[in-house]
């Protein structure tokens, strides 16, 4: 329980996260215009980085690792990968629901049709930018790692933000989308960790 750094400090983490999300909203368009002028080499590098943030690879790799360790009677080593899988899946489910409800237009619509803002309850993928699924996933993954290495919690969430920023560079999201995603993934993942830790101790 003591290892859930972000939940223990939620009275600071939540306001800061919301401030960054809301504050960056006013700079979203400027940041995306800046990102569009970056070199093709930078964009290509970010396309590689965003692969590591994608949800599906995490939902395939970590369950396989879990079952492999479980099969070979290494249950104690398998538990973290089970928590990791559930945390990512649960966080992304919340993210997916919010995307459909909030219906935020993606950057491509801003630059192609000058459409910007929220269009609630949209089923169109082009209107499902907020929060970022990739940011939620990498935020959740590194937040779980932070539970096992709490002294590196701030470094890990900083890494999550840096990796998630690749989605801005590649034109898939606005800056506020990734702040919201990392915040969502971090808090829900550590909540999952906390619940499982309590269950195993009982």
Backbone as JSON, one array per atom type, in Angstrom:
{
  "sequence": "XXXXXXXXXXXXXXXXXXXXXXXXXXXXXXXXXXXXXXXXXXXXXXXXXXXXXXXXXXXXXXXXXXXXXXXXXXXXXXXXXXXXXXXXXXXXXXXXXXXXXXXXXXXXXXXXXXXXXXXXXXXXXXXXXXXXXXXXXXXXXXXXXXXXXXXXXXXXXXXXXXXXXXXXXXXXXXXXXXXXXXXXXXXXXXXXXXXXXXXXXX",
  "N": [[0.82, -1.19, 0.0], [1.97, 1.23, 0.71], [3.52, 1.73, -1.43], [2.21, 2.91, -3.53], [2.8, 5.54, -4.9], [1.64, 7.75, -6.34], [-1.05, 7.67, -5.65], [-0.88, 8.0, -2.91], [-0.05, 10.57, -2.82], [-2.12, 11.99, -3.92], [-3.5, 14.35, -3.48], [-1.83, 16.25, -4.37], [-1.01, 15.32, -6.86], [-3.37, 15.03, -8.45], [-4.49, 17.73, -8.68], [-2.27, 18.98, -9.98], [-2.07, 17.42, -12.3], [-4.58, 17.92, -13.49], [-4.36, 20.65, -13.83], [-2.26, 20.81, -15.71], [-3.47, 19.48, -17.84], [-5.8, 21.02, -18.4], [-4.64, 23.53, -18.68], [-2.87, 23.16, -20.83], [-4.64, 22.88, -22.88], [-5.18, 25.37, -23.95], [-3.02, 25.84, -25.47], [-2.89, 23.92, -27.32], [-3.36, 23.98, -30.16], [-1.3, 25.6, -31.1], [0.96, 24.11, -30.34], [0.61, 21.81, -31.87], [0.82, 22.87, -34.42], [3.48, 23.66, -34.36], [4.66, 21.14, -34.1], [4.13, 20.07, -36.57], [6.02, 21.14, -38.17], [8.37, 19.91, -37.66], [11.31, 17.95, -38.35], [11.41, 15.27, -40.77], [12.85, 13.12, -39.91], [12.7, 13.29, -37.12], [9.96, 12.87, -36.77], [9.74, 10.26, -37.77], [11.25, 8.87, -35.86], [9.61, 9.26, -33.64], [7.41, 7.83, -34.45], [8.32, 5.27, -34.12], [8.67, 5.22, -31.36], [6.03, 5.5, -30.46], [4.98, 3.03, -30.93], [5.66, 1.5, -28.74], [3.93, 2.49, -26.95], [1.46, 1.68, -27.66], [-1.64, 0.0, -27.1], [-2.47, -2.73, -27.66], [-0.08, -4.43, -28.08], [0.89, -4.52, -25.43], [-1.21, -5.82, -24.17], [-0.93, -8.29, -25.16], [1.74, -9.21, -24.85], [2.32, -9.09, -21.98], [0.35, -10.81, -20.72], [1.2, -13.24, -21.85], [3.77, -13.51, -20.77], [3.04, -13.69, -18.09], [1.49, -16.15, -18.02], [3.48, -17.9, -18.83], [5.36, -17.78, -16.71], [3.68, -18.58, -14.63], [3.0, -21.15, -15.41], [5.41, -22.44, -15.08], [5.59, -22.61, -12.36], [6.34, -20.3, -11.02], [4.96, -18.41, -9.34], [5.09, -16.12, -7.71], [6.72, -14.39, -9.12], [5.15, -14.1, -11.3], [2.9, -12.64, -10.6], [3.23, -9.7, -10.72], [3.03, -9.26, -13.49], [0.48, -10.03, -14.05], [-0.97, -8.08, -12.66], [-0.09, -5.87, -14.1], [-1.18, -6.37, -16.65], [-3.97, -6.33, -16.1], [-4.25, -3.75, -15.07], [-3.57, -2.12, -17.27], [-5.55, -2.91, -19.11], [-7.91, -2.22, -17.72], [-7.58, 0.55, -17.32], [-7.48, 1.41, -19.98], [-10.05, 0.74, -20.79], [-11.65, 2.56, -19.37], [-10.64, 4.86, -20.54], [-11.44, 4.46, -23.22], [-14.23, 4.62, -22.99], [-14.51, 7.28, -22.18], [-13.52, 8.56, -24.46], [-15.56, 8.11, -26.35], [-17.68, 9.44, -25.16], [-16.83, 12.12, -24.84], [-15.88, 12.94, -27.36], [-13.75, 14.32, -28.87], [-12.35, 16.22, -31.51], [-9.77, 15.16, -33.69], [-6.35, 16.25, -34.41], [-5.97, 16.14, -37.22], [-8.37, 16.92, -38.32], [-8.48, 19.56, -37.62], [-6.52, 20.7, -39.24], [-7.27, 19.95, -41.79], [-9.99, 20.53, -42.12], [-10.52, 22.62, -40.49], [-11.76, 22.07, -38.06], [-12.35, 22.01, -34.65], [-12.42, 21.06, -31.25], [-14.92, 19.71, -28.94], [-17.21, 17.14, -29.59], [-19.72, 15.78, -28.44], [-20.47, 12.35, -27.64], [-19.74, 11.1, -30.03], [-19.3, 8.66, -32.58], [-17.4, 8.4, -34.43], [-14.09, 7.68, -35.31], [-12.35, 9.76, -35.82], [-13.15, 11.66, -34.11], [-12.38, 11.03, -31.54], [-10.3, 11.74, -29.69], [-9.66, 12.46, -27.08], [-9.33, 11.14, -23.85], [-5.85, 10.43, -24.75], [-5.32, 7.17, -25.93], [-2.91, 5.78, -26.2], [-1.27, 7.26, -24.48], [-2.58, 6.79, -22.08], [-2.16, 4.05, -21.81], [0.72, 3.77, -21.69], [1.15, 5.34, -19.48], [-0.22, 3.87, -17.51], [1.24, 1.46, -17.58], [3.87, 2.22, -16.78], [3.27, 3.32, -14.34], [2.6, 1.1, -12.84], [5.07, -0.18, -12.81], [6.33, 1.69, -11.24], [5.21, 1.14, -8.79], [6.62, -1.03, -7.91], [9.13, -0.07, -7.92], [9.37, 2.36, -6.24], [10.99, 4.61, -5.69], [11.65, 5.64, -8.09], [9.44, 6.83, -9.12], [8.65, 9.49, -9.99], [10.45, 9.87, -12.08], [9.63, 7.85, -13.78], [6.97, 8.56, -14.46], [7.55, 10.88, -15.8], [8.95, 9.85, -17.95], [6.87, 8.46, -19.14], [5.26, 10.59, -20.01], [7.01, 11.79, -21.82], [7.31, 9.76, -23.73], [4.66, 9.53, -24.54], [4.33, 11.94, -25.76], [5.16, 11.57, -28.3], [2.91, 11.04, -29.77], [1.82, 13.48, -30.24], [3.73, 14.62, -31.87], [3.52, 12.99, -34.12], [1.11, 13.76, -35.05], [-1.29, 12.69, -34.14], [-2.57, 13.38, -31.81], [-3.53, 16.02, -29.48], [-1.73, 18.12, -27.15], [-3.01, 18.3, -24.63], [-4.5, 15.98, -24.67], [-2.65, 13.96, -24.19], [-1.65, 14.58, -21.66], [-3.96, 14.19, -20.14], [-4.37, 11.46, -20.63], [-2.06, 10.18, -19.54], [-2.35, 10.92, -16.86], [-4.81, 9.69, -16.24], [-4.19, 6.94, -16.76], [-2.1, 6.54, -14.92], [-3.25, 6.98, -12.33], [-5.47, 5.17, -12.23], [-4.19, 2.74, -12.7], [-2.52, 2.47, -10.46], [-4.46, 2.32, -8.54], [-5.6, -0.15, -9.18], [-3.39, -1.78, -8.61], [-3.23, -1.36, -5.85], [-5.68, -2.49, -4.95], [-5.31, -5.2, -5.66], [-3.09, -5.84, -4.14], [-4.09, -5.63, -1.55], [-5.98, -7.67, -1.68], [-4.38, -9.95, -1.95], [-3.07, -9.91, 0.45], [-5.0, -10.5, 2.27]],
  "CA": [[0.0, 0.0, 0.0], [2.85, 2.38, 0.82], [4.27, 1.9, -2.68], [1.41, 3.61, -4.53], [3.27, 6.91, -4.74], [0.75, 8.77, -6.88], [-2.28, 7.68, -4.85], [-0.55, 8.56, -1.6], [0.13, 12.01, -3.01], [-3.15, 12.38, -4.89], [-3.92, 15.74, -3.26], [-0.93, 17.06, -5.19], [-0.96, 14.76, -8.21], [-4.59, 15.31, -9.19], [-4.54, 19.14, -9.1], [-1.22, 19.26, -10.95], [-2.45, 16.76, -13.54], [-5.7, 18.65, -14.07], [-3.84, 21.96, -14.26], [-1.51, 20.6, -16.95], [-4.42, 19.1, -18.88], [-6.64, 22.17, -18.75], [-3.77, 24.61, -19.14], [-2.31, 22.87, -22.16], [-5.72, 23.0, -23.86], [-5.1, 26.68, -24.57], [-1.84, 25.87, -26.33], [-2.94, 22.72, -28.16], [-3.25, 24.26, -31.59], [0.05, 26.12, -31.36], [1.92, 23.01, -30.21], [0.46, 20.93, -33.02], [1.39, 23.56, -35.6], [4.93, 23.55, -34.2], [5.04, 19.75, -34.35], [4.02, 19.81, -38.02], [7.2, 21.68, -38.85], [9.54, 19.15, -37.26], [11.93, 17.19, -39.45], [10.86, 13.93, -41.03], [13.63, 12.19, -39.08], [12.11, 13.35, -35.77], [8.64, 12.23, -36.86], [9.98, 8.82, -37.93], [11.68, 8.38, -34.56], [8.43, 9.25, -32.77], [6.54, 6.73, -34.89], [8.86, 4.06, -33.48], [8.39, 5.33, -29.92], [4.61, 5.31, -30.18], [4.68, 1.59, -30.97], [5.8, 1.0, -27.38], [2.81, 3.01, -26.16], [0.21, 1.1, -28.17], [-2.3, -0.86, -26.11], [-2.55, -4.15, -28.0], [1.13, -5.19, -27.75], [0.95, -4.73, -23.97], [-2.24, -6.79, -23.79], [-0.51, -9.59, -25.68], [3.03, -9.6, -24.28], [2.33, -9.32, -20.53], [-0.34, -12.06, -20.37], [2.04, -14.38, -22.24], [4.81, -13.61, -19.74], [2.37, -14.18, -16.88], [1.17, -17.57, -18.15], [4.74, -18.64, -18.89], [5.89, -17.88, -15.34], [2.72, -19.34, -13.83], [3.12, -22.55, -15.82], [6.65, -22.98, -14.52], [5.5, -22.57, -10.89], [6.97, -19.09, -10.48], [3.77, -17.58, -9.13], [5.44, -14.84, -7.11], [7.24, -13.55, -10.2], [4.09, -13.93, -12.3], [1.89, -11.7, -10.11], [3.34, -8.34, -11.27], [2.61, -9.2, -14.89], [-0.98, -10.09, -14.02], [-1.41, -6.74, -12.27], [0.22, -4.99, -15.23], [-2.18, -6.63, -17.7], [-5.29, -5.86, -15.66], [-4.2, -2.29, -14.93], [-3.61, -1.54, -18.61], [-6.86, -3.18, -19.68], [-8.92, -1.45, -17.0], [-7.36, 1.97, -17.62], [-7.86, 1.67, -21.37], [-11.51, 0.66, -20.88], [-12.13, 3.87, -18.92], [-10.24, 5.8, -21.6], [-12.29, 4.2, -24.38], [-15.56, 5.16, -22.68], [-14.4, 8.74, -22.2], [-13.36, 8.98, -25.85], [-16.87, 8.11, -26.99], [-18.54, 10.44, -24.52], [-16.34, 13.49, -25.04], [-15.88, 13.18, -28.81], [-12.88, 15.4, -29.29], [-11.82, 16.13, -32.87], [-8.32, 14.96, -33.77], [-5.63, 17.31, -35.11], [-6.11, 16.06, -38.68], [-9.57, 17.68, -38.68], [-8.15, 20.97, -37.47], [-5.71, 21.17, -40.36], [-7.91, 19.68, -43.08], [-11.34, 21.12, -42.22], [-10.63, 23.68, -39.47], [-12.69, 21.62, -37.02], [-11.64, 21.9, -33.38], [-13.29, 21.07, -30.08], [-15.55, 18.49, -28.46], [-18.49, 16.83, -30.22], [-20.07, 14.71, -27.51], [-21.09, 11.08, -28.04], [-19.44, 10.79, -31.43], [-18.82, 7.29, -32.81], [-16.38, 8.49, -35.46], [-12.74, 7.6, -34.77], [-11.71, 11.07, -35.96], [-13.64, 12.5, -33.0], [-12.14, 10.3, -30.3], [-8.9, 12.05, -29.36], [-9.44, 12.77, -25.66], [-7.87, 11.23, -23.7], [-5.07, 9.57, -25.64], [-5.23, 5.77, -25.51], [-1.49, 5.43, -26.08], [-0.78, 7.9, -23.26], [-3.18, 6.06, -20.96], [-1.49, 2.75, -21.71], [2.1, 3.88, -21.19], [1.03, 5.86, -18.12], [-0.6, 2.75, -16.64], [2.34, 0.49, -17.52], [4.99, 2.73, -15.99], [2.78, 3.52, -12.98], [2.73, -0.19, -12.17], [6.5, -0.34, -12.56], [6.63, 2.59, -10.13], [4.78, 0.49, -7.55], [7.68, -1.96, -7.5], [10.35, 0.74, -7.77], [8.76, 3.66, -5.88], [11.93, 5.74, -5.68], [11.76, 6.16, -9.46], [8.08, 7.17, -9.55], [8.6, 10.73, -10.76], [11.19, 9.64, -13.31], [8.83, 6.98, -14.64], [5.84, 9.32, -15.03], [8.16, 11.81, -16.76], [9.23, 9.04, -19.13], [5.57, 8.2, -19.78], [4.87, 11.82, -20.71], [7.92, 11.97, -22.95], [6.95, 8.78, -24.76], [3.32, 9.86, -25.05], [4.44, 13.15, -26.6], [5.35, 11.1, -29.68], [1.6, 11.08, -30.43], [1.64, 14.87, -30.68], [4.65, 14.83, -32.99], [3.03, 12.27, -35.3], [-0.15, 14.38, -35.47], [-2.46, 11.9, -33.74], [-3.21, 13.95, -30.62], [-3.15, 17.31, -28.94], [-0.96, 18.02, -25.91], [-3.9, 18.04, -23.49], [-4.92, 14.57, -24.75], [-1.65, 13.07, -23.58], [-1.63, 14.85, -20.22], [-5.13, 13.52, -19.57], [-4.17, 10.01, -20.72], [-1.06, 9.74, -18.55], [-2.97, 11.08, -15.53], [-5.81, 8.62, -16.11], [-3.52, 5.65, -16.66], [-1.32, 6.48, -13.69], [-4.09, 6.86, -11.13], [-6.26, 3.94, -12.25], [-3.28, 1.6, -12.59], [-2.09, 2.32, -9.07], [-5.65, 1.87, -7.81], [-5.67, -1.6, -9.43], [-2.3, -2.37, -7.82], [-3.62, -1.3, -4.44], [-6.75, -3.46, -4.71], [-4.76, -6.54, -5.73], [-2.19, -6.02, -3.0], [-4.94, -5.88, -0.39], [-6.61, -8.98, -1.85], [-3.39, -10.99, -1.7], [-2.68, -9.9, 1.85], [-6.11, -11.0, 3.08]],
  "C": [[0.87, 1.26, 0.0], [3.58, 2.68, -0.48], [3.49, 2.66, -3.76], [1.66, 5.12, -4.41], [2.24, 7.95, -5.17], [-0.58, 8.82, -6.14], [-2.03, 8.29, -3.48], [-0.44, 10.08, -1.67], [-0.93, 12.59, -3.94], [-3.61, 13.83, -4.69], [-3.02, 16.72, -3.98], [-0.99, 16.63, -6.66], [-2.18, 15.16, -9.04], [-4.7, 16.79, -9.59], [-3.5, 19.5, -10.15], [-1.58, 18.67, -12.31], [-3.59, 17.49, -14.25], [-5.26, 20.03, -14.58], [-3.1, 21.84, -15.59], [-2.45, 20.29, -18.11], [-5.22, 20.3, -19.37], [-5.79, 23.31, -19.31], [-3.24, 24.4, -20.54], [-3.37, 22.97, -23.26], [-5.62, 24.32, -24.64], [-3.9, 26.83, -25.5], [-1.84, 24.72, -27.34], [-2.68, 23.0, -29.63], [-1.85, 24.76, -31.96], [1.09, 25.01, -31.31], [1.82, 22.08, -31.41], [0.98, 21.56, -34.3], [2.91, 23.5, -35.56], [5.4, 22.15, -34.56], [5.01, 19.42, -35.84], [5.23, 20.3, -38.8], [8.49, 20.96, -38.46], [10.06, 18.33, -38.43], [11.32, 15.8, -39.59], [11.59, 12.87, -40.21], [13.05, 12.12, -37.66], [10.76, 12.64, -35.75], [8.8, 10.72, -36.97], [10.39, 8.18, -36.61], [10.49, 8.26, -33.62], [7.43, 8.16, -33.17], [7.0, 5.39, -34.32], [8.51, 4.06, -32.0], [6.93, 5.02, -29.62], [4.17, 3.85, -30.27], [4.72, 1.01, -29.56], [4.69, 1.5, -26.46], [1.48, 2.38, -26.55], [-0.34, 0.06, -27.2], [-2.19, -2.35, -26.43], [-1.26, -4.95, -27.73], [1.26, -5.49, -26.26], [-0.05, -5.8, -23.53], [-1.98, -8.18, -24.37], [0.75, -10.08, -24.95], [2.94, -9.96, -22.81], [1.5, -10.53, -20.1], [0.47, -13.31, -20.73], [3.14, -14.6, -21.21], [4.21, -14.17, -18.45], [2.11, -15.68, -16.93], [2.43, -18.43, -18.21], [5.3, -18.85, -17.49], [4.98, -18.72, -14.46], [2.83, -20.84, -14.12], [4.34, -23.21, -15.2], [6.77, -22.75, -13.01], [6.21, -21.36, -10.27], [5.89, -18.04, -10.24], [4.1, -16.2, -8.59], [5.96, -13.87, -8.18], [6.16, -13.25, -11.25], [3.1, -12.83, -11.89], [2.03, -10.28, -10.68], [2.84, -8.22, -12.7], [1.09, -9.34, -15.01], [-1.55, -8.72, -13.66], [-1.22, -5.77, -13.43], [-0.83, -5.13, -16.33], [-3.54, -6.06, -17.33], [-5.33, -4.35, -15.57], [-4.3, -1.61, -16.29], [-4.99, -1.71, -19.23], [-7.94, -2.32, -19.04], [-8.81, 0.04, -17.33], [-7.81, 2.31, -19.04], [-9.38, 1.61, -21.55], [-12.13, 1.99, -20.46], [-11.84, 4.92, -19.99], [-11.16, 5.68, -22.81], [-13.69, 4.78, -24.19], [-15.56, 6.68, -22.73], [-14.26, 9.28, -23.62], [-14.72, 9.12, -26.53], [-17.8, 9.18, -26.45], [-18.13, 11.85, -24.91], [-16.22, 13.89, -26.51], [-15.0, 14.33, -29.27], [-12.3, 15.18, -30.69], [-10.3, 16.01, -32.84], [-7.66, 16.09, -34.57], [-5.83, 17.3, -36.62], [-7.32, 16.87, -39.15], [-9.34, 19.18, -38.55], [-7.45, 21.49, -38.72], [-6.36, 20.91, -41.73], [-9.26, 20.38, -43.25], [-11.58, 22.24, -41.22], [-11.68, 23.34, -38.41], [-11.9, 21.4, -35.73], [-12.64, 21.91, -32.24], [-13.87, 19.71, -29.76], [-16.94, 18.34, -29.1], [-19.01, 15.57, -29.52], [-20.81, 13.54, -28.16], [-20.91, 10.77, -29.53], [-18.89, 9.37, -31.54], [-17.72, 7.25, -33.87], [-15.0, 8.53, -34.82], [-12.03, 8.96, -34.81], [-12.14, 12.04, -34.86], [-13.46, 11.78, -31.67], [-10.68, 10.49, -29.85], [-8.63, 12.14, -27.87], [-10.11, 11.74, -24.75], [-7.16, 10.28, -24.67], [-4.98, 8.15, -25.09], [-3.79, 5.33, -25.31], [-0.91, 6.0, -24.78], [-1.32, 7.2, -22.02], [-2.45, 4.74, -20.73], [-0.09, 2.86, -21.14], [2.11, 4.47, -19.79], [0.71, 4.75, -17.14], [0.57, 1.78, -16.47], [3.47, 0.98, -16.61], [4.56, 3.06, -14.55], [2.84, 2.23, -12.18], [4.2, -0.49, -11.87], [6.91, 0.5, -11.35], [6.21, 2.0, -8.78], [5.85, -0.45, -7.02], [9.03, -1.25, -7.33], [9.94, 2.17, -7.43], [9.71, 4.84, -5.9], [12.07, 6.38, -7.06], [10.41, 6.64, -10.0], [8.02, 8.41, -10.43], [9.34, 10.6, -12.09], [10.36, 8.82, -14.3], [7.64, 7.72, -15.25], [6.36, 10.36, -16.03], [8.47, 11.08, -18.07], [7.94, 8.74, -19.89], [5.11, 9.41, -20.58], [5.72, 12.04, -21.96], [7.57, 11.02, -24.09], [5.6, 9.11, -25.38], [3.35, 11.07, -25.97], [4.69, 12.78, -28.06], [4.05, 11.16, -30.46], [1.26, 12.49, -30.9], [2.5, 15.11, -31.92], [4.14, 14.15, -34.27], [1.65, 12.78, -35.76], [-1.4, 13.64, -35.07], [-3.24, 12.54, -32.6], [-2.75, 15.36, -30.33], [-2.41, 17.08, -27.61], [-1.84, 17.68, -24.72], [-4.41, 16.6, -23.49], [-3.94, 13.66, -24.03], [-1.5, 13.31, -22.09], [-2.78, 14.11, -19.53], [-4.94, 12.0, -19.57], [-3.19, 9.49, -19.68], [-1.63, 9.85, -17.14], [-3.97, 9.96, -15.27], [-5.15, 7.27, -15.91], [-2.77, 5.48, -15.35], [-2.19, 6.21, -12.47], [-4.89, 5.55, -11.1], [-5.37, 2.7, -12.12], [-2.84, 1.39, -11.15], [-3.25, 1.92, -8.17], [-5.81, 0.35, -7.96], [-4.61, -2.32, -8.6], [-2.68, -2.44, -6.35], [-4.67, -2.35, -4.11], [-6.21, -4.89, -4.73], [-3.84, -6.82, -4.56], [-2.99, -6.34, -1.74], [-5.58, -7.25, -0.46], [-5.63, -10.11, -1.53], [-2.96, -11.05, -0.24], [-3.77, -10.48, 2.75], [-6.22, -12.52, 3.04]]
}
